[in-house]
């Protein structure tokens, strides 16, 4: 275990961490912090809950030149909720160095944000859409930015923010540090890294796509039995805190109503049809453990970072398979055991095979009565090539080896007396 002081973090910041009970660095922090201090571009593959936020915020705060009143760092996140969480962590660190920060997200008035931006904060945190709005209004100047950070890059790209991200990054100087953090390394993520990164430091703190602390289960059922099976599991398992993920906001709304009607469990919904104020209120209640079951859509739950979630239920396999890793990453944090249950119908067969291929595992399957149908197995992992991993390809040696490993081929001498036609099969 490595202390933050050993990684080069100044005493003022380590003191803040000590007061929060954070004394040693996590694996992603141990690898990322020195690289960021050196000014290297960094691409880090790290699951939710591994401490990646502090991995970039600590060197960011330490390197800000507080005497210069200009935007020096830009942090992009996929959702308002994650922006707010990052902003709250940043505030606890920034005060000891006099670093000024502003969060620029949707759901708030443009006028108030313009007033914030007029003071030229050192750090801007926000969602791509709202930040690009300010660029077009000319109320945000990124010409002095020295560090660009994409937190949960795969989620931003999956949500269709690629053009917005590129438009924002293109407003920053070409000579700036680029840090990309992602739970999964998709092809879109790799393409973005290739476009903006120079010889990046690649950090991969997990051998598997899914956390080893999460017990994954597949329950094979039918469309008609899926809801009764979920209700039975909620009653039998009585989870301390759980999230039920749905593929659409309409499904989340309907399911939350049914669970509230048919159980005595405290249930709330979280989806995109709710106002930002309503969503914030639900999340606060969930954090205070006033809600036992949160029924959520993927979009609304992005950036949901709540301690104590013991169970995750997938009411269906997500159509975007990258969401699966993010869903189950809400449980099994900080070394604790978590359970992730996914309900699968016969119609989901092809999607399930694609999911297992993408996470390099065959998940243990159960029938409706809880009997094991197939035991979990790890699959060989296909290596993903990202910038900094390219190696020259050696010329292949083609050998036709016969019995006992010897080259049994014999060159056929050309008979000049025979006409040369189509090559036939050798006898």
Secondary structure by P-SEA (a helix, b strand, c coil): ccccccccccaaaaaaaaaaccccccccccccaaaaaaccbbbbbcccccccccccaaaaaaacccccccccbbbbbccaaaaaaaaaaaaacccccbbbbbbbbccccaaaaaaaaaacccbbbbcaaaaaaaaaacccccccccbbbbcaaaaaaaacaaaaaaaaaaaccccbbbbbbbccccaaaaaaaaacccccccccccccccccccbbbbbbbcccaaaaaaaaaaaaacccbbbbbbccaaaaaaaaaaaaaccccccccccccccaaaaaaaaaaaaaccccbbbbccccccccccccccbbbccccccccccccccccccccccbbbbbbbbbcccaaaaaaaaaaaaccccbbbcccccccbbbbbcbbbbbbccccbbbbccbbbbbccccccccbbbbccccccccccccccc
